[in-house]
Amino acid sequence: MRWLRVTHWLVAGLLLLSGCALPASWARAGGADGTGPVTLVTGRDLTGYMQGRLAVWNAAHPDQKATLIQLPPAADDVRAQMISNLQAKSDRYDVLNMDVAWTAEFASAGWITPLDGQGFPLDKFLKPVVDTATYRKRLYAVPYVTNAGMLYYRKDVLDRAHLPPPRTWAELASDARTVAPRYGLKGYAGQLLPYEGLTVNYAEAVQSAGGAILSDEGRKVAVDSPAALRALDFLVNGVRQGWIPRESLTFTEEESRRAFEDGGYLFMRNWPYAYGLAEAKGSKVAGKIGVAPLPGADGPGSSSLGGSNLAVSSYSRHQKTARALIRYLTGLDNERQVLEQGSLPPVWAQLYTDSALIKRFPYLPVLRQSILSARPRPKSPEYDQVSLAVAGEVHDALTLRRSPAAATAALAQDLKAILRDP
């Protein structure tokens, strides 16, 4: 799922996927003032709600219709096809639905155009999500969907043990090591396979200890710090002590979710999408789970921000319409539909205190707290290389092939080489 790279969207662009030209009905004629038909390019929408939202737009804007172009579901494929188009300076894409981690890369390359923040209701959004759309203090996109990791736990088990959900690493380790075995459970399931998910899990541990991987808007390496070493020590000790089972080192979001839903674990770190599935018919833990913010070194921790942002291609011939479409899609009514129909976390703050929505999505108050304390993933035009380096070195430590100190030192050197930071 490459979680934070999850932008679930609907099918529409088979001709594009096969490399064929767009049909004549998608002609790009428009006004010289930057208005006219536009395309919205995105990954697959598994819920199918987006086409209906664009139909409402199209009915009101017959001369500025929006066509949905779907790319393959894998985030790497979405990114690769977007970059291929942008490097060719093609005007085929107008509005890009991008993973939040791509903002720095796309902005640095000049592929997306800066935006005037006064044209969008940024002050109505949860504050941390706006930071994911900026690069070097400029706005390059508008937040559309957000995401933050939460701690899932077996509420029935902790209630029987007369324990609240853990707030600190020490409490998490103690409960996972002592309570879980008493009830025939394993301790903690994260996403610790060497991929983007491990980068996210590690980043959350580092910032929950008060550190960072990069600093100065991605210009400097900050991982060679006592806080970062403390974070890796915590994770590695969990593996050594057994409350992070070895099998968790092979988990992505879906493997950890299934292991938790099958009743095998006391705790799980995952995204909000897992809540509805865990409570669905057929889940062995339905009616037995709770959610809490991620624990931290000495108190509540900090999640990595996921989700997607909407940006305007620098090569769009209809940028005025593209910006108007983004305003429409990020408006309050559509943001409500993002949650109600798309089952994705919206960016408008007031939706997290809506009693009707909380009744339907009980995790919203915890998710709001998690988002407000979250941070974007490291900002860098070379983010993919950064993520690969992080996942590789951290996994070496988790598999006990390298000590936490040696892995941290090696990671710092890797990142300095990527950033050319002396």
C-alpha positions as CSV (number, residue, x, y, z in Angstrom):
1,M,0.0,0.0,0.0
2,R,3.0,2.2,0.5
3,W,0.8,3.9,3.0
4,L,1.6,7.4,3.0
5,R,1.7,7.1,-0.8
6,V,-1.8,5.9,-0.8
7,T,-4.1,8.1,-3.0
8,H,-7.0,5.9,-3.8
9,W,-8.7,7.0,-7.0
10,L,-11.0,5.9,-9.8
11,V,-10.3,4.3,-13.2
12,A,-10.5,6.4,-16.2
13,G,-7.4,6.5,-18.5
14,L,-6.9,3.2,-20.2
15,L,-5.7,4.8,-23.4
16,L,-3.1,6.8,-21.5
17,L,-1.9,3.6,-19.8
18,S,-1.4,1.9,-23.1
19,G,0.5,4.9,-24.5
20,C,-2.1,6.0,-27.0
21,A,-3.1,9.5,-27.7
22,L,-6.1,11.0,-26.0
23,P,-9.3,10.8,-28.0
24,A,-10.6,13.7,-30.0
25,S,-13.4,14.2,-27.5
26,W,-10.7,15.3,-25.0
27,A,-9.6,18.2,-27.2
28,R,-7.8,20.9,-25.2
29,A,-9.1,24.0,-26.9
30,G,-9.8,26.8,-24.5
31,G,-9.6,30.5,-23.9
32,A,-6.4,32.5,-24.0
33,D,-7.1,33.6,-20.5
34,G,-6.1,30.2,-19.1
35,T,-9.5,28.7,-19.0
36,G,-10.7,25.6,-20.8
37,P,-10.9,21.8,-20.4
38,V,-8.6,20.2,-17.8
39,T,-7.4,16.8,-16.7
40,L,-6.9,15.5,-13.2
41,V,-4.3,12.8,-13.0
42,T,-4.2,10.5,-10.1
43,G,-3.7,7.0,-8.8
44,R,-6.5,4.5,-8.6
45,D,-9.6,5.3,-6.6
46,L,-10.8,2.1,-5.0
47,T,-13.9,3.7,-3.6
48,G,-15.2,5.2,-6.8
49,Y,-16.4,8.5,-5.5
50,M,-14.3,10.9,-7.5
51,Q,-16.1,10.6,-10.8
52,G,-19.3,11.8,-9.2
53,R,-17.6,14.9,-7.8
54,L,-16.2,15.8,-11.2
55,A,-19.6,15.2,-12.7
56,V,-21.0,18.0,-10.5
57,W,-18.1,20.3,-11.6
58,N,-18.7,19.5,-15.2
59,A,-22.4,20.2,-15.0
60,A,-21.6,23.7,-13.7
61,H,-18.7,24.3,-16.1
62,P,-19.6,22.9,-19.5
63,D,-16.7,24.9,-21.2
64,Q,-14.2,23.9,-18.6
65,K,-14.9,20.2,-18.1
66,A,-12.5,18.1,-16.0
67,T,-11.5,14.6,-17.2
68,L,-10.2,12.1,-14.7
69,I,-7.0,10.2,-15.8
70,Q,-6.1,7.2,-13.7
71,L,-2.6,5.8,-13.4
72,P,-1.7,2.4,-12.0
73,P,-2.4,1.9,-8.3
74,A,1.3,1.5,-7.1
75,A,2.7,4.8,-5.9
76,D,6.0,4.2,-7.7
77,D,4.2,3.8,-11.0
78,V,2.1,6.9,-10.4
79,R,5.2,9.0,-9.7
80,A,7.2,7.5,-12.6
81,Q,4.4,8.3,-15.2
82,M,3.9,11.8,-13.8
83,I,7.6,12.5,-14.0
84,S,7.8,11.1,-17.5
85,N,5.0,13.4,-18.6
86,L,6.5,16.5,-16.9
87,Q,10.0,15.9,-18.1
88,A,8.6,15.9,-21.6
89,K,6.9,19.3,-20.8
90,S,3.6,17.8,-22.0
91,D,0.4,19.7,-21.4
92,R,-1.6,16.4,-21.0
93,Y,-1.8,16.8,-17.2
94,D,-3.3,19.9,-15.7
95,V,-4.0,19.0,-12.0
96,L,-1.7,16.5,-10.3
97,N,-2.8,14.5,-7.3
98,M,0.6,14.0,-5.6
99,D,1.8,12.1,-2.6
100,V,2.7,14.7,0.0
101,A,6.4,13.4,-0.1
102,W,6.8,14.5,-3.7
103,T,6.2,18.2,-3.2
104,A,9.9,19.1,-2.8
105,E,11.0,17.0,-5.7
106,F,8.4,18.4,-8.1
107,A,8.8,22.0,-7.0
108,S,12.6,21.9,-7.1
109,A,12.4,20.6,-10.7
110,G,10.0,23.3,-11.8
111,W,7.3,20.9,-12.7
112,I,4.6,22.5,-10.6
113,T,3.8,26.1,-10.4
114,P,3.7,28.2,-7.2
115,L,0.3,29.1,-5.9
116,D,-1.1,32.2,-4.1
117,G,-2.3,30.9,-0.7
118,Q,-4.9,33.6,-0.4
119,G,-6.9,31.9,-3.1
120,F,-7.5,28.8,-0.9
121,P,-9.0,28.3,2.5
122,L,-5.7,27.3,4.1
123,D,-6.6,28.8,7.4
124,K,-9.5,26.3,7.7
125,F,-7.2,23.3,7.4
126,L,-5.5,21.4,10.1
127,K,-2.3,23.4,10.4
128,P,0.4,20.7,9.9
129,V,-1.1,19.6,6.6
130,V,-0.3,22.9,5.0
131,D,3.4,22.4,5.6
132,T,3.3,19.3,3.3
133,A,2.4,21.6,0.4
134,T,5.2,24.0,0.8
135,Y,8.9,24.0,-0.3
136,R,11.4,26.6,0.7
137,K,8.7,28.7,2.3
138,R,6.5,28.8,-0.9
139,L,3.2,27.1,-1.5
140,Y,3.3,24.7,-4.5
141,A,0.1,22.6,-3.8
142,V,-3.1,22.5,-1.8
143,P,-3.7,19.8,0.8
144,Y,-6.5,17.5,-0.3
145,V,-6.3,14.3,1.8
146,T,-4.3,13.8,5.0
147,N,-3.2,10.8,7.1
148,A,-1.5,10.0,10.3
149,G,-0.5,6.8,12.1
150,M,-2.3,5.7,15.2
151,L,-1.8,3.0,17.8
152,Y,-4.5,0.3,17.5
153,Y,-4.9,-1.8,20.6
154,R,-7.1,-4.6,22.0
155,K,-9.3,-2.6,24.3
156,D,-10.9,-5.8,25.7
157,V,-7.6,-7.1,26.8
158,L,-6.3,-3.8,28.3
159,D,-9.7,-3.4,30.1
160,R,-9.3,-6.9,31.6
161,A,-5.8,-6.0,32.7
162,H,-7.1,-2.7,34.1
163,L,-4.7,-0.7,32.0
164,P,-5.1,2.4,29.8
165,P,-3.5,2.5,26.4
166,P,0.2,3.2,26.6
167,R,1.4,6.8,26.3
168,T,5.2,6.2,26.5
169,W,7.6,3.7,24.9
170,A,8.3,2.2,28.4
171,E,4.6,1.5,28.9
172,L,4.2,0.1,25.3
173,A,7.2,-2.2,25.8
174,S,6.0,-3.4,29.3
175,D,2.4,-4.1,28.1
176,A,3.6,-5.9,24.9
177,R,6.2,-7.9,26.9
178,T,4.1,-8.9,29.9
179,V,0.3,-8.5,29.2
180,A,0.2,-9.8,25.6
181,P,1.5,-13.3,26.5
182,R,-1.0,-13.7,29.3
183,Y,-3.8,-13.5,26.7
184,G,-2.1,-15.6,24.1
185,L,-1.1,-12.6,22.0
186,K,2.0,-11.2,20.4
187,G,3.2,-7.7,21.3
188,Y,3.5,-5.1,18.5
189,A,3.0,-5.1,14.8
190,G,4.5,-2.2,12.8
191,Q,5.5,-1.8,9.1
192,L,9.2,-2.9,9.3
193,L,9.9,-4.4,5.9
194,P,12.6,-2.4,4.2
195,Y,10.4,0.0,2.1
196,E,8.7,3.3,2.5
197,G,6.7,2.0,5.5
198,L,9.9,1.4,7.5
199,T,11.1,4.9,6.7
200,V,7.8,6.2,8.1
201,N,7.9,4.0,11.3
202,Y,11.5,5.1,11.9
203,A,10.8,8.8,11.3
204,E,8.0,8.6,13.8
205,A,10.3,7.1,16.4
206,V,13.0,9.7,15.8
207,Q,10.6,12.7,16.0
208,S,8.9,11.1,19.0
209,A,12.3,11.2,20.7
210,G,12.7,14.9,19.8
211,G,14.9,14.4,16.8
212,A,14.8,14.6,13.0
213,I,16.2,12.9,10.0
214,L,16.8,16.1,8.0
215,S,16.7,19.8,9.0
216,D,16.8,23.2,7.4
217,E,14.1,22.4,4.8
218,G,15.9,19.2,3.8
219,R,19.3,20.9,3.4
220,K,21.1,19.4,6.4
221,V,21.5,15.9,7.8
222,A,20.2,15.7,11.4
223,V,20.0,12.0,12.0
224,D,23.4,11.8,13.7
225,S,21.9,12.8,17.1
226,P,21.3,11.3,20.5
227,A,17.6,11.4,19.8
228,A,17.8,9.4,16.6
229,L,20.1,6.9,18.3
230,R,17.6,6.5,21.2
231,A,14.8,5.9,18.7
232,L,16.7,3.1,16.9
233,D,17.8,1.6,20.2
234,F,14.1,1.4,21.2
235,L,13.1,-0.4,18.1
236,V,16.1,-2.8,18.1
237,N,15.6,-3.6,21.8
238,G,12.0,-4.5,21.0
239,V,13.2,-7.1,18.5
240,R,15.8,-8.4,20.9
241,Q,13.3,-8.7,23.7
242,G,10.7,-10.3,21.5
243,W,7.8,-8.0,22.0
244,I,8.4,-6.9,18.4
245,P,8.2,-10.3,16.8
246,R,10.7,-11.2,14.0
247,E,7.7,-11.7,11.6
248,S,6.9,-8.0,12.0
249,L,10.1,-7.3,10.0
250,T,8.3,-8.6,7.0
251,F,5.1,-6.6,7.5
252,T,3.7,-3.8,5.3
253,E,0.5,-2.1,6.2
254,E,-1.6,-5.0,5.0
255,E,0.3,-7.8,6.6
256,S,0.2,-6.0,10.0
257,R,-3.5,-5.3,9.6
258,R,-4.4,-8.9,8.8
259,A,-2.3,-10.1,11.7
260,F,-4.0,-7.8,14.1
261,E,-7.5,-8.5,12.7
262,D,-6.9,-12.2,13.0
263,G,-6.5,-11.7,16.8
264,G,-2.8,-12.3,16.9
265,Y,-1.5,-9.0,18.4
266,L,-2.1,-6.7,21.3
267,F,-0.9,-3.5,19.5
268,M,-0.5,-2.3,15.9
269,R,0.7,0.9,14.3
270,N,-1.3,1.7,11.2
271,W,-3.3,4.3,9.3
272,P,-7.0,5.2,9.7
273,Y,-8.1,3.0,6.8
274,A,-7.5,0.0,9.0
275,Y,-10.2,1.0,11.6
276,G,-13.2,0.3,9.4
277,L,-11.7,-3.0,8.2
278,A,-10.9,-4.1,11.7
279,E,-14.5,-3.4,12.8
280,A,-16.1,-5.0,9.7
281,K,-18.0,-8.3,9.7
282,G,-15.5,-11.2,9.6
283,S,-12.8,-9.5,11.7
284,K,-12.0,-11.4,14.8
285,V,-11.4,-8.2,16.7
286,A,-14.6,-6.3,15.7
287,G,-16.0,-4.5,18.7
288,K,-12.8,-5.2,20.7
289,I,-10.4,-2.4,19.5
290,G,-9.4,1.1,20.5
291,V,-7.2,3.7,19.0
292,A,-4.7,6.1,20.7
293,P,-2.0,8.5,19.6
294,L,1.4,6.8,19.0
295,P,3.4,6.6,22.2
296,G,6.6,8.6,22.5
297,A,9.9,8.5,24.4
298,D,8.5,10.4,27.4
299,G,4.9,11.1,26.5
300,P,2.6,11.0,23.5
301,G,4.6,10.6,20.3
302,S,4.4,12.1,16.8
303,S,3.3,10.5,13.6
304,S,4.4,11.1,10.0
305,L,1.9,12.9,7.8
306,G,0.6,11.1,4.8
307,G,-2.0,11.9,2.2
308,S,-2.1,13.8,-1.0
309,N,-1.9,17.4,-2.4
310,L,-3.3,18.9,-5.6
311,A,-0.8,20.9,-7.7
312,V,-1.0,22.7,-11.1
313,S,1.4,21.4,-13.8
314,S,3.8,24.1,-15.0
315,Y,2.9,23.0,-18.6
316,S,-0.8,23.2,-18.3
317,R,-2.4,25.6,-20.9
318,H,-5.5,26.1,-18.7
319,Q,-4.0,27.0,-15.3
320,K,-6.8,29.3,-14.3
321,T,-9.3,26.5,-14.6
322,A,-6.9,24.1,-12.9
323,R,-6.7,26.4,-9.9
324,A,-10.5,26.8,-9.8
325,L,-10.9,23.0,-9.9
326,I,-8.5,22.7,-7.0
327,R,-10.6,25.3,-5.0
328,Y,-13.7,23.2,-5.8
329,L,-12.2,19.9,-4.7
330,T,-10.7,21.3,-1.5
331,G,-13.9,23.1,-0.5
332,L,-15.8,22.1,2.6
333,D,-18.6,20.1,0.8
334,N,-16.1,18.1,-1.2
335,E,-13.9,17.5,1.8
336,R,-16.9,16.0,3.6
337,Q,-17.3,13.6,0.7
338,V,-13.6,12.7,0.9
339,L,-14.5,11.2,4.2
340,E,-18.1,10.0,3.8
341,Q,-17.7,8.5,0.3
342,G,-13.9,8.0,0.0
343,S,-13.2,6.9,3.6
344,L,-10.1,9.2,3.5
345,P,-9.1,11.7,6.2
346,P,-10.1,15.3,5.1
347,V,-8.0,18.4,5.7
348,W,-10.7,20.7,7.1
349,A,-10.4,21.1,10.8
350,Q,-14.1,21.5,11.6
351,L,-15.0,18.1,10.2
352,Y,-13.0,16.4,13.0
353,T,-15.4,17.9,15.6
354,D,-18.6,17.2,13.7
355,S,-20.8,15.0,16.0
356,A,-22.5,13.2,13.1
357,L,-19.2,12.3,11.5
358,I,-17.7,11.2,14.9
359,K,-20.6,8.9,15.4
360,R,-19.9,7.3,12.0
361,F,-16.1,7.5,12.3
362,P,-15.3,7.2,16.1
363,Y,-11.5,7.5,15.5
364,L,-11.8,11.1,14.3
365,P,-10.8,12.8,17.7
366,V,-7.7,10.6,18.0
367,L,-6.8,11.1,14.4
368,R,-7.2,14.9,14.8
369,Q,-4.8,14.8,17.8
370,S,-2.4,12.6,15.8
371,I,-2.4,15.0,12.8
372,L,-1.9,18.1,15.0
373,S,1.2,16.5,16.5
374,A,2.5,15.0,13.3
375,R,5.3,16.2,11.0
376,P,5.8,15.9,7.2
377,R,8.3,13.3,6.0
378,P,11.8,14.7,5.3
379,K,11.6,17.4,2.7
380,S,14.1,16.8,-0.1
381,P,14.2,16.8,-3.9
382,E,16.0,13.5,-3.5
383,Y,13.3,12.0,-1.2
384,D,13.2,8.6,-2.9
385,Q,17.0,8.2,-2.3
386,V,16.6,9.4,1.3
387,S,13.9,6.9,1.9
388,L,15.8,4.0,0.4
389,A,18.9,4.8,2.5
390,V,16.8,5.1,5.7
391,A,15.0,1.8,5.1
392,G,18.1,-0.1,4.2
393,E,20.3,1.0,7.2
394,V,17.4,0.7,9.7
395,H,16.5,-2.8,8.6
396,D,20.2,-3.8,9.0
397,A,19.9,-2.7,12.6
398,L,16.5,-4.4,13.2
399,T,17.8,-7.7,11.8
400,L,20.8,-7.4,14.2
401,R,23.3,-7.3,11.3
402,R,24.6,-3.9,12.6
403,S,24.5,-2.1,15.9
404,P,22.1,0.9,16.3
405,A,25.2,3.2,16.7
406,A,26.9,1.8,13.5
407,A,23.6,1.9,11.5
408,T,23.0,5.5,12.6
409,A,26.5,6.6,11.7
410,A,26.2,4.8,8.3
411,L,22.9,6.4,7.6
412,A,24.2,9.9,8.4
413,Q,27.0,9.3,5.9
414,D,24.6,8.0,3.3
415,L,22.4,11.0,3.6
416,K,25.3,13.4,3.5
417,A,26.3,11.9,0.2
418,I,22.8,12.2,-1.2
419,L,22.4,15.8,-0.1
420,R,26.1,16.6,-0.7
421,D,26.1,18.0,2.9
422,P,29.7,18.2,4.1
